[in-house]
Amino acid sequence: MDAKTNDGKSVKSIPATLQNYSSKPSKRNSQWGHDIFKSNNWFERDYYDMYDSKVRLFVARSYDHKRLYHHPELALSYGQSFNKKKVITLPEQPNIPINILISEDQSKLIAYTLLYDDKIIKNPITHQLRDSIRLLVSAKKPMTLFYTSQLISNSSVIERSSAVSLLVSAILNFRSQ
């Protein structure tokens, strides 16, 4: 069965201004998101705070879940090496686990979360196995990847980083559609 459902949500509805950050679209080719993630519903923006600090936000929806969850950092932060991985939750948003990667030289932070059917995916492999059984009798639903990255100077304040804050804001905004 290759039927697909459309819940009417669009990542492009996430505002270009989130919190106190304004943004500019990235310079990626408009076909890039489809080529890499099989997504026609994606964007990448560079958000800037009042001090001109940059946080990159990438959001994509795809029916090809593995393209989103299987090492998104390889496509989105190409050529960089990340070795620290952990999952954090914020006290004010305990139901949003955030995957954290830190570059080997401790200079770059990546934060990402996956959403499916308005639920956060904690383990994408388990999700894929469980969903494969459902797909025998039901239509496909899109998965959404929320991904931020920024340069950092101190990896001990991850929870208060702009990347994490902007990620949560984008997720909450998207879920409110």
ZALUM-222108 format. One record per residue: x, y, z of N, C-alpha, C in turn; residue number from 1; residue in three letters. Coordinates in nm, 2 decimals. Layout:
<rs>
r nX=X; nY=Y; nZ=Z; caX=X; caY=Y; caZ=Z; cX=X; cY=Y; cZ=Z; k=NUM; r=ALA;
...
</rs>
This chain:
<rs>
r nX=0.09; nY=-0.12; nZ=0.00; caX=0.00; caY=0.00; caZ=0.00; cX=0.09; cY=0.12; cZ=0.00; k=1; r=MET;
r nX=0.07; nY=0.21; nZ=-0.09; caX=0.15; caY=0.33; caZ=-0.10; cX=0.06; cY=0.46; cZ=-0.08; k=2; r=ASP;
r nX=-0.05; nY=0.45; nZ=-0.01; caX=-0.13; caY=0.56; caZ=0.02; cX=-0.06; cY=0.65; cZ=0.12; k=3; r=ALA;
r nX=-0.09; nY=0.78; nZ=0.11; caX=-0.03; caY=0.88; caZ=0.20; cX=-0.14; cY=0.97; cZ=0.25; k=4; r=LYS;
r nX=-0.12; nY=1.01; nZ=0.38; caX=-0.21; caY=1.11; caZ=0.44; cX=-0.15; cY=1.24; cZ=0.44; k=5; r=THR;
r nX=-0.23; nY=1.34; nZ=0.44; caX=-0.19; caY=1.48; caZ=0.45; cX=-0.26; cY=1.55; cZ=0.56; k=6; r=ASN;
r nX=-0.19; nY=1.59; nZ=0.66; caX=-0.26; caY=1.65; caZ=0.78; cX=-0.27; cY=1.80; cZ=0.76; k=7; r=ASP;
r nX=-0.23; nY=1.86; nZ=0.65; caX=-0.24; caY=2.00; caZ=0.62; cX=-0.14; cY=2.09; cZ=0.68; k=8; r=GLY;
r nX=-0.04; nY=2.03; nZ=0.76; caX=0.06; caY=2.11; caZ=0.82; cX=0.17; cY=2.14; cZ=0.73; k=9; r=LYS;
r nX=0.23; nY=2.26; nZ=0.74; caX=0.34; caY=2.30; caZ=0.66; cX=0.45; cY=2.36; cZ=0.74; k=10; r=SER;
r nX=0.57; nY=2.32; nZ=0.72; caX=0.68; caY=2.37; caZ=0.80; cX=0.70; cY=2.52; cZ=0.77; k=11; r=VAL;
r nX=0.66; nY=2.56; nZ=0.65; caX=0.68; caY=2.70; caZ=0.61; cX=0.59; cY=2.79; cZ=0.69; k=12; r=LYS;
r nX=0.49; nY=2.74; nZ=0.77; caX=0.41; caY=2.82; caZ=0.85; cX=0.49; cY=2.86; cZ=0.98; k=13; r=SER;
r nX=0.60; nY=2.80; nZ=1.01; caX=0.68; caY=2.84; caZ=1.12; cX=0.74; cY=2.98; cZ=1.08; k=14; r=ILE;
r nX=0.71; nY=3.08; nZ=1.17; caX=0.75; caY=3.22; caZ=1.13; cX=0.90; cY=3.24; cZ=1.11; k=15; r=PRO;
r nX=0.92; nY=3.34; nZ=1.03; caX=1.06; caY=3.38; caZ=1.00; cX=1.12; cY=3.45; cZ=1.13; k=16; r=ALA;
r nX=1.03; nY=3.50; nZ=1.22; caX=1.08; caY=3.56; caZ=1.34; cX=1.03; cY=3.47; cZ=1.46; k=17; r=THR;
r nX=1.12; nY=3.41; nZ=1.53; caX=1.08; caY=3.33; caZ=1.65; cX=1.15; cY=3.39; cZ=1.77; k=18; r=LEU;
r nX=1.08; nY=3.40; nZ=1.88; caX=1.13; caY=3.47; caZ=2.00; cX=1.19; cY=3.60; cZ=1.96; k=19; r=GLN;
r nX=1.31; nY=3.63; nZ=1.99; caX=1.37; caY=3.76; caZ=1.95; cX=1.47; cY=3.74; cZ=1.83; k=20; r=ASN;
r nX=1.45; nY=3.63; nZ=1.75; caX=1.54; caY=3.60; caZ=1.64; cX=1.47; cY=3.63; cZ=1.51; k=21; r=TYR;
r nX=1.54; nY=3.70; nZ=1.42; caX=1.49; caY=3.72; caZ=1.29; cX=1.57; cY=3.63; cZ=1.20; k=22; r=SER;
r nX=1.52; nY=3.60; nZ=1.08; caX=1.59; caY=3.50; caZ=1.00; cX=1.60; cY=3.54; cZ=0.85; k=23; r=SER;
r nX=1.69; nY=3.47; nZ=0.79; caX=1.71; caY=3.48; caZ=0.64; cX=1.71; cY=3.34; cZ=0.59; k=24; r=LYS;
r nX=1.65; nY=3.32; nZ=0.47; caX=1.66; caY=3.18; caZ=0.41; cX=1.80; cY=3.15; cZ=0.38; k=25; r=PRO;
r nX=1.83; nY=3.02; nZ=0.39; caX=1.97; caY=2.97; caZ=0.35; cX=1.98; cY=2.98; cZ=0.20; k=26; r=SER;
r nX=2.09; nY=2.95; nZ=0.15; caX=2.12; caY=2.96; caZ=0.00; cX=2.11; cY=2.83; cZ=-0.06; k=27; r=LYS;
r nX=2.05; nY=2.73; nZ=0.00; caX=2.04; caY=2.60; caZ=-0.06; cX=1.95; cY=2.60; cZ=-0.18; k=28; r=ARG;
r nX=1.98; nY=2.52; nZ=-0.28; caX=1.90; caY=2.50; caZ=-0.40; cX=1.76; cY=2.45; cZ=-0.35; k=29; r=ASN;
r nX=1.65; nY=2.49; nZ=-0.42; caX=1.52; caY=2.45; caZ=-0.38; cX=1.49; cY=2.30; cZ=-0.39; k=30; r=SER;
r nX=1.57; nY=2.24; nZ=-0.48; caX=1.56; caY=2.09; caZ=-0.50; cX=1.63; cY=2.01; cZ=-0.40; k=31; r=GLN;
r nX=1.72; nY=2.07; nZ=-0.32; caX=1.81; caY=2.00; caZ=-0.23; cX=1.73; cY=1.92; cZ=-0.12; k=32; r=TRP;
r nX=1.63; nY=1.98; nZ=-0.06; caX=1.55; caY=1.91; caZ=0.04; cX=1.49; cY=1.78; cZ=-0.02; k=33; r=GLY;
r nX=1.44; nY=1.79; nZ=-0.14; caX=1.39; caY=1.67; caZ=-0.20; cX=1.49; cY=1.56; cZ=-0.23; k=34; r=HIS;
r nX=1.60; nY=1.61; nZ=-0.29; caX=1.71; caY=1.52; caZ=-0.32; cX=1.77; cY=1.44; cZ=-0.20; k=35; r=ASP;
r nX=1.78; nY=1.51; nZ=-0.09; caX=1.85; caY=1.45; caZ=0.03; cX=1.74; cY=1.38; cZ=0.12; k=36; r=ILE;
r nX=1.63; nY=1.45; nZ=0.14; caX=1.53; caY=1.40; caZ=0.24; cX=1.40; cY=1.35; cZ=0.18; k=37; r=PHE;
r nX=1.39; nY=1.35; nZ=0.05; caX=1.26; caY=1.32; caZ=-0.02; cX=1.15; cY=1.41; cZ=0.03; k=38; r=LYS;
r nX=1.18; nY=1.54; nZ=0.05; caX=1.08; caY=1.63; caZ=0.11; cX=1.05; cY=1.75; cZ=0.01; k=39; r=SER;
r nX=0.92; nY=1.78; nZ=0.00; caX=0.88; caY=1.90; caZ=-0.07; cX=0.83; cY=2.00; cZ=0.03; k=40; r=ASN;
r nX=0.84; nY=1.97; nZ=0.16; caX=0.79; caY=2.05; caZ=0.26; cX=0.90; cY=2.07; cZ=0.36; k=41; r=ASN;
r nX=0.99; nY=2.17; nZ=0.33; caX=1.11; caY=2.19; caZ=0.41; cX=1.16; cY=2.33; cZ=0.40; k=42; r=TRP;
r nX=1.24; nY=2.38; nZ=0.49; caX=1.31; caY=2.50; caZ=0.48; cX=1.44; cY=2.50; cZ=0.57; k=43; r=PHE;
r nX=1.53; nY=2.58; nZ=0.53; caX=1.65; caY=2.61; caZ=0.62; cX=1.66; cY=2.76; cZ=0.63; k=44; r=GLU;
r nX=1.67; nY=2.81; nZ=0.75; caX=1.69; caY=2.95; caZ=0.77; cX=1.80; cY=2.97; cZ=0.87; k=45; r=ARG;
r nX=1.87; nY=3.09; nZ=0.86; caX=1.96; caY=3.13; caZ=0.96; cX=1.90; cY=3.24; cZ=1.04; k=46; r=ASP;
r nX=1.88; nY=3.21; nZ=1.17; caX=1.82; caY=3.30; caZ=1.26; cX=1.93; cY=3.38; cZ=1.34; k=47; r=TYR;
r nX=1.90; nY=3.51; nZ=1.36; caX=2.00; caY=3.59; caZ=1.43; cX=1.94; cY=3.66; cZ=1.54; k=48; r=TYR;
r nX=2.01; nY=3.67; nZ=1.66; caX=1.96; caY=3.74; caZ=1.77; cX=2.01; cY=3.89; cZ=1.76; k=49; r=ASP;
r nX=1.99; nY=3.97; nZ=1.86; caX=2.02; caY=4.11; caZ=1.86; cX=2.18; cY=4.13; cZ=1.86; k=50; r=MET;
r nX=2.25; nY=4.03; nZ=1.90; caX=2.40; caY=4.04; caZ=1.90; cX=2.46; cY=3.98; cZ=1.77; k=51; r=TYR;
r nX=2.37; nY=3.94; nZ=1.67; caX=2.41; caY=3.89; caZ=1.55; cX=2.47; cY=3.74; cZ=1.56; k=52; r=ASP;
r nX=2.43; nY=3.68; nZ=1.67; caX=2.47; caY=3.54; caZ=1.68; cX=2.38; cY=3.45; cZ=1.60; k=53; r=SER;
r nX=2.43; nY=3.36; nZ=1.52; caX=2.35; caY=3.28; caZ=1.43; cX=2.32; cY=3.14; cZ=1.48; k=54; r=LYS;
r nX=2.19; nY=3.10; nZ=1.46; caX=2.15; caY=2.97; caZ=1.48; cX=2.08; cY=2.92; cZ=1.35; k=55; r=VAL;
r nX=2.12; nY=2.81; nZ=1.30; caX=2.06; caY=2.76; caZ=1.18; cX=1.95; cY=2.66; cZ=1.22; k=56; r=ARG;
r nX=1.83; nY=2.68; nZ=1.16; caX=1.71; caY=2.60; caZ=1.18; cX=1.68; cY=2.53; cZ=1.05; k=57; r=LEU;
r nX=1.67; nY=2.40; nZ=1.05; caX=1.62; caY=2.32; caZ=0.93; cX=1.50; cY=2.24; cZ=0.98; k=58; r=PHE;
r nX=1.40; nY=2.25; nZ=0.90; caX=1.28; caY=2.17; caZ=0.93; cX=1.23; cY=2.10; cZ=0.80; k=59; r=VAL;
r nX=1.20; nY=1.97; nZ=0.81; caX=1.16; caY=1.90; caZ=0.69; cX=1.06; cY=1.79; cZ=0.73; k=60; r=ALA;
r nX=0.96; nY=1.77; nZ=0.64; caX=0.86; caY=1.66; caZ=0.65; cX=0.88; cY=1.57; cZ=0.54; k=61; r=ARG;
r nX=0.88; nY=1.44; nZ=0.57; caX=0.90; caY=1.34; caZ=0.46; cX=0.82; cY=1.21; cZ=0.50; k=62; r=SER;
r nX=0.78; nY=1.14; nZ=0.39; caX=0.72; caY=1.01; caZ=0.41; cX=0.83; cY=0.90; cZ=0.42; k=63; r=TYR;
r nX=0.95; nY=0.94; nZ=0.38; caX=1.06; caY=0.85; caZ=0.39; cX=1.13; cY=0.88; cZ=0.52; k=64; r=ASP;
r nX=1.08; nY=0.81; nZ=0.63; caX=1.13; caY=0.84; caZ=0.76; cX=1.28; cY=0.82; cZ=0.78; k=65; r=HIS;
r nX=1.33; nY=0.72; nZ=0.72; caX=1.47; caY=0.69; caZ=0.75; cX=1.56; cY=0.80; cZ=0.69; k=66; r=LYS;
r nX=1.52; nY=0.87; nZ=0.59; caX=1.60; caY=0.98; caZ=0.54; cX=1.61; cY=1.09; cZ=0.64; k=67; r=ARG;
r nX=1.51; nY=1.10; nZ=0.73; caX=1.51; caY=1.21; caZ=0.83; cX=1.59; cY=1.16; cZ=0.95; k=68; r=LEU;
r nX=1.56; nY=1.04; nZ=1.00; caX=1.62; caY=1.01; caZ=1.13; cX=1.76; cY=0.94; cZ=1.13; k=69; r=TYR;
r nX=1.80; nY=0.89; nZ=1.01; caX=1.93; caY=0.82; caZ=1.01; cX=2.04; cY=0.92; cZ=0.98; k=70; r=HIS;
r nX=2.10; nY=0.96; nZ=1.09; caX=2.22; caY=1.06; caZ=1.09; cX=2.19; cY=1.18; cZ=1.01; k=71; r=HIS;
r nX=2.09; nY=1.27; nZ=1.05; caX=2.07; caY=1.39; caZ=0.98; cX=2.19; cY=1.48; cZ=0.97; k=72; r=PRO;
r nX=2.27; nY=1.47; nZ=1.07; caX=2.39; caY=1.56; caZ=1.08; cX=2.49; cY=1.54; cZ=0.96; k=73; r=GLU;
r nX=2.49; nY=1.42; nZ=0.90; caX=2.58; caY=1.39; caZ=0.79; cX=2.54; cY=1.47; cZ=0.67; k=74; r=LEU;
r nX=2.41; nY=1.50; nZ=0.65; caX=2.37; caY=1.58; caZ=0.54; cX=2.37; cY=1.73; cZ=0.57; k=75; r=ALA;
r nX=2.33; nY=1.76; nZ=0.70; caX=2.31; caY=1.90; caZ=0.74; cX=2.43; cY=1.97; cZ=0.79; k=76; r=LEU;
r nX=2.53; nY=1.89; nZ=0.84; caX=2.65; caY=1.95; caZ=0.89; cX=2.77; cY=1.87; cZ=0.83; k=77; r=SER;
r nX=2.76; nY=1.86; nZ=0.70; caX=2.85; caY=1.78; caZ=0.62; cX=3.00; cY=1.82; cZ=0.65; k=78; r=TYR;
r nX=3.08; nY=1.72; nZ=0.66; caX=3.23; caY=1.75; caZ=0.67; cX=3.27; cY=1.78; cZ=0.81; k=79; r=GLY;
r nX=3.18; nY=1.77; nZ=0.91; caX=3.22; caY=1.80; caZ=1.05; cX=3.20; cY=1.67; cZ=1.13; k=80; r=GLN;
r nX=3.29; nY=1.65; nZ=1.23; caX=3.28; caY=1.53; caZ=1.31; cX=3.22; cY=1.56; cZ=1.45; k=81; r=SER;
r nX=3.12; nY=1.48; nZ=1.48; caX=3.05; caY=1.49; caZ=1.61; cX=3.07; cY=1.36; cZ=1.68; k=82; r=PHE;
r nX=3.11; nY=1.37; nZ=1.81; caX=3.12; caY=1.24; caZ=1.88; cX=3.05; cY=1.23; cZ=2.01; k=83; r=ASN;
r nX=3.01; nY=1.34; nZ=2.07; caX=2.93; caY=1.34; caZ=2.19; cX=2.78; cY=1.34; cZ=2.16; k=84; r=LYS;
r nX=2.71; nY=1.24; nZ=2.21; caX=2.57; caY=1.24; caZ=2.19; cX=2.50; cY=1.21; cZ=2.32; k=85; r=LYS;
r nX=2.39; nY=1.29; nZ=2.34; caX=2.31; caY=1.27; caZ=2.46; cX=2.17; cY=1.32; cZ=2.43; k=86; r=LYS;
r nX=2.08; nY=1.28; nZ=2.51; caX=1.94; caY=1.33; caZ=2.50; cX=1.91; cY=1.41; cZ=2.63; k=87; r=VAL;
r nX=1.85; nY=1.53; nZ=2.61; caX=1.82; caY=1.61; caZ=2.72; cX=1.67; cY=1.64; cZ=2.72; k=88; r=ILE;
r nX=1.62; nY=1.68; nZ=2.83; caX=1.48; caY=1.73; caZ=2.84; cX=1.49; cY=1.86; cZ=2.92; k=89; r=THR;
r nX=1.41; nY=1.95; nZ=2.89; caX=1.40; caY=2.08; caZ=2.97; cX=1.29; cY=2.07; cZ=3.07; k=90; r=LEU;
r nX=1.32; nY=2.12; nZ=3.19; caX=1.21; caY=2.12; caZ=3.29; cX=1.08; cY=2.18; cZ=3.25; k=91; r=PRO;
r nX=1.09; nY=2.28; nZ=3.16; caX=0.96; caY=2.35; caZ=3.12; cX=0.90; cY=2.28; cZ=3.00; k=92; r=GLU;
r nX=0.97; nY=2.18; nZ=2.94; caX=0.91; caY=2.10; caZ=2.83; cX=0.96; cY=1.95; cZ=2.84; k=93; r=GLN;
r nX=0.92; nY=1.89; nZ=2.95; caX=0.97; caY=1.75; caZ=2.98; cX=0.92; cY=1.65; cZ=2.87; k=94; r=PRO;
r nX=0.82; nY=1.68; nZ=2.79; caX=0.78; caY=1.58; caZ=2.69; cX=0.84; cY=1.60; cZ=2.56; k=95; r=ASN;
r nX=0.95; nY=1.68; nZ=2.55; caX=1.02; caY=1.70; caZ=2.43; cX=1.17; cY=1.66; cZ=2.45; k=96; r=ILE;
r nX=1.20; nY=1.53; nZ=2.42; caX=1.34; caY=1.49; caZ=2.43; cX=1.42; cY=1.55; cZ=2.31; k=97; r=PRO;
r nX=1.54; nY=1.60; nZ=2.34; caX=1.62; caY=1.67; caZ=2.24; cX=1.75; cY=1.59; cZ=2.23; k=98; r=ILE;
r nX=1.78; nY=1.55; nZ=2.10; caX=1.90; caY=1.48; caZ=2.08; cX=2.01; cY=1.59; cZ=2.06; k=99; r=ASN;
r nX=2.12; nY=1.57; nZ=2.13; caX=2.23; caY=1.67; caZ=2.13; cX=2.36; cY=1.60; cZ=2.07; k=100; r=ILE;
r nX=2.42; nY=1.67; nZ=1.98; caX=2.56; caY=1.63; caZ=1.93; cX=2.65; cY=1.75; cZ=1.95; k=101; r=LEU;
r nX=2.77; nY=1.72; nZ=2.00; caX=2.88; caY=1.82; caZ=2.01; cX=2.99; cY=1.79; cZ=1.92; k=102; r=ILE;
r nX=3.05; nY=1.88; nZ=1.85; caX=3.16; caY=1.85; caZ=1.76; cX=3.28; cY=1.81; cZ=1.85; k=103; r=SER;
r nX=3.37; nY=1.74; nZ=1.78; caX=3.49; caY=1.69; caZ=1.85; cX=3.57; cY=1.80; cZ=1.92; k=104; r=GLU;
r nX=3.58; nY=1.92; nZ=1.85; caX=3.65; caY=2.03; caZ=1.91; cX=3.57; cY=2.11; cZ=2.00; k=105; r=ASP;
r nX=3.45; nY=2.07; nZ=2.03; caX=3.36; caY=2.14; caZ=2.13; cX=3.31; cY=2.27; cZ=2.08; k=106; r=GLN;
r nX=3.32; nY=2.30; nZ=1.95; caX=3.29; caY=2.44; caZ=1.90; cX=3.15; cY=2.44; cZ=1.84; k=107; r=SER;
r nX=3.08; nY=2.33; nZ=1.82; caX=2.95; caY=2.33; caZ=1.75; cX=2.85; cY=2.24; cZ=1.82; k=108; r=LYS;
r nX=2.73; nY=2.29; nZ=1.83; caX=2.62; caY=2.22; caZ=1.90; cX=2.52; cY=2.19; cZ=1.79; k=109; r=LEU;
r nX=2.46; nY=2.07; nZ=1.79; caX=2.35; caY=2.03; caZ=1.71; cX=2.24; cY=1.99; cZ=1.81; k=110; r=ILE;
r nX=2.12; nY=2.03; nZ=1.78; caX=2.00; caY=1.98; caZ=1.86; cX=1.90; cY=1.94; cZ=1.76; k=111; r=ALA;
r nX=1.84; nY=1.82; nZ=1.78; caX=1.73; caY=1.78; caZ=1.69; cX=1.63; cY=1.70; cZ=1.76; k=112; r=TYR;
r nX=1.51; nY=1.70; nZ=1.70; caX=1.40; caY=1.62; caZ=1.75; cX=1.31; cY=1.58; cZ=1.63; k=113; r=THR;
r nX=1.25; nY=1.46; nZ=1.64; caX=1.16; caY=1.41; caZ=1.54; cX=1.02; cY=1.40; cZ=1.59; k=114; r=LEU;
r nX=0.93; nY=1.43; nZ=1.50; caX=0.79; caY=1.44; caZ=1.53; cX=0.71; cY=1.35; cZ=1.43; k=115; r=LEU;
r nX=0.62; nY=1.27; nZ=1.48; caX=0.53; caY=1.19; caZ=1.39; cX=0.39; cY=1.19; cZ=1.45; k=116; r=TYR;
r nX=0.30; nY=1.22; nZ=1.37; caX=0.16; caY=1.22; caZ=1.41; cX=0.14; cY=1.30; cZ=1.54; k=117; r=ASP;
r nX=0.20; nY=1.41; nZ=1.54; caX=0.20; caY=1.51; caZ=1.65; cX=0.26; cY=1.45; cZ=1.78; k=118; r=ASP;
r nX=0.34; nY=1.34; nZ=1.77; caX=0.41; caY=1.29; caZ=1.89; cX=0.56; cY=1.29; cZ=1.87; k=119; r=LYS;
r nX=0.63; nY=1.31; nZ=1.97; caX=0.78; caY=1.31; caZ=1.97; cX=0.82; cY=1.17; cZ=1.96; k=120; r=ILE;
r nX=0.92; nY=1.14; nZ=1.87; caX=0.98; caY=1.01; caZ=1.85; cX=1.11; cY=1.00; cZ=1.94; k=121; r=ILE;
r nX=1.11; nY=0.92; nZ=2.04; caX=1.22; caY=0.90; caZ=2.12; cX=1.32; cY=0.81; cZ=2.06; k=122; r=LYS;
r nX=1.28; nY=0.70; nZ=2.00; caX=1.36; caY=0.60; caZ=1.94; cX=1.31; cY=0.57; cZ=1.80; k=123; r=ASN;
r nX=1.38; nY=0.63; nZ=1.70; caX=1.33; caY=0.62; caZ=1.56; cX=1.33; cY=0.47; cZ=1.50; k=124; r=PRO;
r nX=1.43; nY=0.39; nZ=1.55; caX=1.43; caY=0.25; caZ=1.50; cX=1.31; cY=0.18; cZ=1.55; k=125; r=ILE;
r nX=1.28; nY=0.19; nZ=1.68; caX=1.16; caY=0.13; caZ=1.74; cX=1.03; cY=0.18; cZ=1.67; k=126; r=THR;
r nX=1.03; nY=0.31; nZ=1.65; caX=0.91; caY=0.37; caZ=1.58; cX=0.90; cY=0.31; cZ=1.44; k=127; r=HIS;
r nX=1.01; nY=0.30; nZ=1.36; caX=1.00; caY=0.25; caZ=1.23; cX=0.95; cY=0.10; cZ=1.23; k=128; r=GLN;
r nX=1.00; nY=0.02; nZ=1.32; caX=0.95; caY=-0.12; caZ=1.33; cX=0.80; cY=-0.12; cZ=1.36; k=129; r=LEU;
r nX=0.76; nY=-0.05; nZ=1.46; caX=0.62; caY=-0.04; caZ=1.50; cX=0.53; cY=0.01; cZ=1.38; k=130; r=ARG;
r nX=0.58; nY=0.11; nZ=1.32; caX=0.50; caY=0.17; caZ=1.21; cX=0.49; cY=0.08; cZ=1.09; k=131; r=ASP;
r nX=0.59; nY=0.00; nZ=1.06; caX=0.59; caY=-0.08; caZ=0.94; cX=0.47; cY=-0.18; cZ=0.95; k=132; r=SER;
r nX=0.44; nY=-0.23; nZ=1.07; caX=0.32; caY=-0.32; caZ=1.08; cX=0.19; cY=-0.24; cZ=1.05; k=133; r=ILE;
r nX=0.18; nY=-0.12; nZ=1.10; caX=0.06; caY=-0.03; caZ=1.08; cX=0.05; cY=0.00; cZ=0.93; k=134; r=ARG;
r nX=0.16; nY=0.01; nZ=0.86; caX=0.15; caY=0.05; caZ=0.72; cX=0.10; cY=-0.06; cZ=0.63; k=135; r=LEU;
r nX=0.09; nY=-0.18; nZ=0.68; caX=0.03; caY=-0.29; caZ=0.60; cX=-0.12; cY=-0.27; cZ=0.57; k=136; r=LEU;
r nX=-0.18; nY=-0.19; nZ=0.66; caX=-0.33; caY=-0.17; caZ=0.64; cX=-0.36; cY=-0.02; cZ=0.64; k=137; r=VAL;
r nX=-0.27; nY=0.07; nZ=0.66; caX=-0.30; caY=0.22; caZ=0.67; cX=-0.21; cY=0.30; cZ=0.58; k=138; r=SER;
r nX=-0.25; nY=0.42; nZ=0.56; caX=-0.17; caY=0.51; caZ=0.48; cX=-0.05; cY=0.57; cZ=0.55; k=139; r=ALA;
r nX=0.05; nY=0.60; nZ=0.47; caX=0.17; caY=0.66; caZ=0.53; cX=0.14; cY=0.80; cZ=0.59; k=140; r=LYS;
r nX=0.21; nY=0.84; nZ=0.69; caX=0.21; caY=0.97; caZ=0.75; cX=0.35; cY=1.03; cZ=0.75; k=141; r=LYS;
r nX=0.36; nY=1.16; nZ=0.74; caX=0.49; caY=1.22; caZ=0.73; cX=0.55; cY=1.23; cZ=0.87; k=142; r=PRO;
r nX=0.69; nY=1.22; nZ=0.87; caX=0.77; caY=1.25; caZ=0.99; cX=0.83; cY=1.39; cZ=0.97; k=143; r=MET;
r nX=0.85; nY=1.46; nZ=1.08; caX=0.91; caY=1.59; caZ=1.07; cX=1.04; cY=1.60; cZ=1.15; k=144; r=THR;
r nX=1.14; nY=1.65; nZ=1.09; caX=1.27; caY=1.67; caZ=1.16; cX=1.29; cY=1.82; cZ=1.19; k=145; r=LEU;
r nX=1.32; nY=1.85; nZ=1.31; caX=1.35; caY=1.98; caZ=1.36; cX=1.50; cY=1.98; cZ=1.39; k=146; r=PHE;
r nX=1.58; nY=2.06; nZ=1.33; caX=1.73; caY=2.05; caZ=1.35; cX=1.79; cY=2.19; cZ=1.36; k=147; r=TYR;
r nX=1.86; nY=2.21; nZ=1.47; caX=1.93; caY=2.34; caZ=1.48; cX=2.08; cY=2.32; cZ=1.50; k=148; r=THR;
r nX=2.16; nY=2.42; nZ=1.47; caX=2.30; caY=2.41; caZ=1.49; cX=2.35; cY=2.55; cZ=1.52; k=149; r=SER;
r nX=2.46; nY=2.56; nZ=1.60; caX=2.52; caY=2.69; caZ=1.63; cX=2.66; cY=2.67; cZ=1.68; k=150; r=GLN;
r nX=2.74; nY=2.77; nZ=1.66; caX=2.88; caY=2.77; caZ=1.73; cX=2.86; cY=2.80; cZ=1.87; k=151; r=LEU;
r nX=2.94; nY=2.73; nZ=1.95; caX=2.93; caY=2.75; caZ=2.10; cX=3.07; cY=2.77; cZ=2.16; k=152; r=ILE;
r nX=3.07; nY=2.83; nZ=2.28; caX=3.20; caY=2.85; caZ=2.34; cX=3.21; cY=2.77; cZ=2.47; k=153; r=SER;
r nX=3.09; nY=2.72; nZ=2.52; caX=3.09; caY=2.65; caZ=2.64; cX=2.98; cY=2.54; cZ=2.64; k=154; r=ASN;
r nX=3.02; nY=2.41; nZ=2.62; caX=2.92; caY=2.31; caZ=2.61; cX=2.85; cY=2.27; cZ=2.73; k=155; r=SER;
r nX=2.89; nY=2.33; nZ=2.85; caX=2.82; caY=2.30; caZ=2.97; cX=2.68; cY=2.37; cZ=2.99; k=156; r=SER;
r nX=2.65; nY=2.46; nZ=2.90; caX=2.52; caY=2.53; caZ=2.91; cX=2.43; cY=2.50; cZ=2.79; k=157; r=VAL;
r nX=2.43; nY=2.38; nZ=2.75; caX=2.35; caY=2.33; caZ=2.64; cX=2.21; cY=2.36; cZ=2.65; k=158; r=ILE;
r nX=2.15; nY=2.33; nZ=2.77; caX=2.01; caY=2.35; caZ=2.80; cX=1.97; cY=2.50; cZ=2.78; k=159; r=GLU;
r nX=2.06; nY=2.59; nZ=2.80; caX=2.02; caY=2.73; caZ=2.78; cX=2.07; cY=2.79; cZ=2.65; k=160; r=ARG;
r nX=2.12; nY=2.70; nZ=2.56; caX=2.17; caY=2.75; caZ=2.43; cX=2.06; cY=2.81; cZ=2.34; k=161; r=SER;
r nX=2.10; nY=2.89; nZ=2.25; caX=2.00; caY=2.95; caZ=2.16; cX=1.95; cY=2.83; cZ=2.06; k=162; r=SER;
r nX=2.04; nY=2.74; nZ=2.03; caX=1.99; caY=2.63; caZ=1.94; cX=1.88; cY=2.55; cZ=2.01; k=163; r=ALA;
r nX=1.89; nY=2.52; nZ=2.13; caX=1.79; caY=2.44; caZ=2.20; cX=1.66; cY=2.53; cZ=2.22; k=164; r=VAL;
r nX=1.68; nY=2.65; nZ=2.25; caX=1.56; caY=2.74; caZ=2.27; cX=1.48; cY=2.76; cZ=2.14; k=165; r=SER;
r nX=1.56; nY=2.78; nZ=2.03; caX=1.49; caY=2.80; caZ=1.90; cX=1.43; cY=2.67; cZ=1.85; k=166; r=LEU;
r nX=1.49; nY=2.56; nZ=1.88; caX=1.43; caY=2.43; caZ=1.84; cX=1.30; cY=2.41; cZ=1.91; k=167; r=LEU;
r nX=1.29; nY=2.43; nZ=2.04; caX=1.17; caY=2.41; caZ=2.11; cX=1.06; cY=2.51; cZ=2.06; k=168; r=VAL;
r nX=1.10; nY=2.63; nZ=2.04; caX=1.00; caY=2.73; caZ=1.99; cX=0.95; cY=2.69; cZ=1.85; k=169; r=SER;
r nX=1.03; nY=2.64; nZ=1.77; caX=0.98; caY=2.59; caZ=1.63; cX=0.89; cY=2.47; cZ=1.65; k=170; r=ALA;
r nX=0.92; nY=2.38; nZ=1.74; caX=0.83; caY=2.26; caZ=1.76; cX=0.70; cY=2.30; cZ=1.81; k=171; r=ILE;
r nX=0.70; nY=2.39; nZ=1.91; caX=0.57; caY=2.43; caZ=1.97; cX=0.49; cY=2.51; cZ=1.87; k=172; r=LEU;
r nX=0.55; nY=2.59; nZ=1.79; caX=0.48; caY=2.67; caZ=1.69; cX=0.42; cY=2.58; cZ=1.58; k=173; r=ASN;
r nX=0.50; nY=2.48; nZ=1.54; caX=0.45; caY=2.38; caZ=1.44; cX=0.33; cY=2.30; cZ=1.49; k=174; r=PHE;
r nX=0.34; nY=2.26; nZ=1.61; caX=0.24; caY=2.18; caZ=1.67; cX=0.11; cY=2.25; cZ=1.69; k=175; r=ARG;
r nX=0.12; nY=2.39; nZ=1.70; caX=0.00; caY=2.47; caZ=1.72; cX=-0.09; cY=2.48; cZ=1.59; k=176; r=SER;
r nX=-0.04; nY=2.44; nZ=1.48; caX=-0.11; caY=2.45; caZ=1.35; cX=-0.24; cY=2.37; cZ=1.36; k=177; r=GLN;
</rs>
